[in-house]
Amino acid sequence: MDVRKVIGENVRRARVLADLTQEEVGERLGVDRAYISGLECGKRNPTAITLWRLATVFGLEPARLLERPEPLTPIKPLSRPKRKSTPTEMTPNNKSKPRRRQGHRSARD
């Protein structure tokens, strides 16, 4: 995952947990709301000073904004549906081949 996406996800999580809007975070940092939106979308590349200020706003250590989020793991592994087998017929050399539909003509016929 791109580091900008990691930072963006962490900024969004921290902002939501702090119950702040993008505009409120922007005001505290002295930047526009659109800049915060760009950070959260992973489109901005924040400086070390910006990371420090963001961490201060959220009451975090700056390194926490760089941590990869835990991947979501399903409680029960997903199983794939079983595929229906197609009817086959035996050929003289004991190899099976799929049956063709009635009325279907191939270029070989």
C-alpha positions as CSV (number, residue, x, y, z in Angstrom):
1,M,0.0,0.0,0.0
2,D,1.3,3.5,-0.9
3,V,2.4,5.4,2.2
4,R,0.1,8.3,1.2
5,K,-2.9,5.9,1.4
6,V,-1.7,4.6,4.8
7,I,-1.4,8.2,6.2
8,G,-4.8,9.1,4.7
9,E,-6.5,6.1,6.3
10,N,-4.9,6.9,9.6
11,V,-5.8,10.6,9.4
12,R,-9.4,9.7,8.6
13,R,-9.7,7.2,11.5
14,A,-8.1,9.6,13.9
15,R,-10.4,12.5,12.8
16,V,-13.5,10.3,13.1
17,L,-12.5,9.0,16.5
18,A,-11.8,12.6,17.7
19,D,-15.3,13.6,16.4
20,L,-13.9,16.4,14.2
21,T,-14.9,17.5,10.7
22,Q,-12.3,18.0,8.0
23,E,-13.0,21.7,8.3
24,E,-12.2,21.7,12.0
25,V,-9.0,19.8,11.5
26,G,-8.1,22.2,8.7
27,E,-8.7,25.2,11.0
28,R,-6.5,23.8,13.7
29,L,-3.7,23.2,11.2
30,G,-4.1,26.4,9.3
31,V,-5.0,24.7,6.0
32,D,-8.0,24.4,3.8
33,R,-10.6,21.6,4.2
34,A,-9.7,20.5,0.7
35,Y,-6.2,19.8,1.8
36,I,-7.4,17.5,4.6
37,S,-9.7,15.8,2.1
38,G,-6.7,15.3,-0.2
39,L,-4.7,13.8,2.7
40,E,-7.5,11.4,3.6
41,C,-7.8,10.3,-0.1
42,G,-4.1,9.6,-0.3
43,K,-3.6,12.4,-3.0
44,R,-1.4,14.6,-0.8
45,N,2.2,14.0,0.3
46,P,2.4,15.7,3.8
47,T,5.7,17.0,5.2
48,A,7.1,15.8,8.5
49,I,5.9,19.1,10.0
50,T,2.4,18.5,8.8
51,L,2.5,15.0,10.2
52,W,3.7,16.3,13.5
53,R,0.9,18.9,13.6
54,L,-1.8,16.4,12.7
55,A,-0.6,14.0,15.4
56,T,-0.7,16.9,17.9
57,V,-4.3,17.7,16.9
58,F,-5.3,14.1,17.4
59,G,-3.2,13.5,20.5
60,L,-1.1,10.8,18.9
61,E,2.6,10.1,18.4
62,P,3.5,11.1,14.8
63,A,4.7,7.5,14.1
64,R,1.1,6.3,14.6
65,L,0.1,8.1,11.4
66,L,2.6,5.9,9.4
67,E,1.5,2.5,10.8
68,R,-0.2,0.2,8.3
69,P,-3.8,-0.5,9.3
70,E,-4.6,-4.1,10.4
71,P,-6.1,-6.0,7.5
72,L,-9.7,-7.1,7.9
73,T,-9.9,-10.9,8.4
74,P,-13.2,-12.7,8.0
75,I,-14.5,-14.6,11.0
76,K,-15.3,-17.6,8.8
77,P,-13.3,-18.3,5.6
78,L,-15.3,-17.7,2.5
79,S,-16.0,-20.7,0.5
80,R,-16.4,-20.7,-3.3
81,P,-19.6,-22.3,-4.7
82,K,-19.0,-25.7,-6.3
83,R,-18.9,-25.7,-10.1
84,K,-21.3,-27.9,-11.9
85,S,-19.5,-30.4,-14.0
86,T,-20.5,-30.6,-17.7
87,P,-21.7,-33.9,-19.0
88,T,-19.0,-35.9,-20.8
89,E,-18.9,-38.9,-23.0
90,M,-16.2,-41.5,-23.3
91,T,-14.2,-41.7,-26.5
92,P,-12.5,-44.8,-27.9
93,N,-9.1,-43.8,-26.5
94,N,-10.7,-43.4,-23.0
95,K,-10.3,-39.6,-22.9
96,S,-13.4,-37.7,-22.0
97,K,-14.5,-34.7,-24.1
98,P,-17.4,-32.3,-23.6
99,R,-20.6,-33.0,-25.4
100,R,-21.7,-30.6,-28.0
101,R,-25.2,-29.2,-27.9
102,Q,-27.7,-30.7,-30.4
103,G,-28.0,-28.6,-33.5
104,H,-24.6,-26.9,-33.0
105,R,-22.2,-27.3,-35.9
106,S,-18.6,-26.5,-35.7
107,A,-16.2,-25.6,-38.5
108,R,-14.9,-29.1,-38.4
109,D,-18.3,-30.7,-39.3
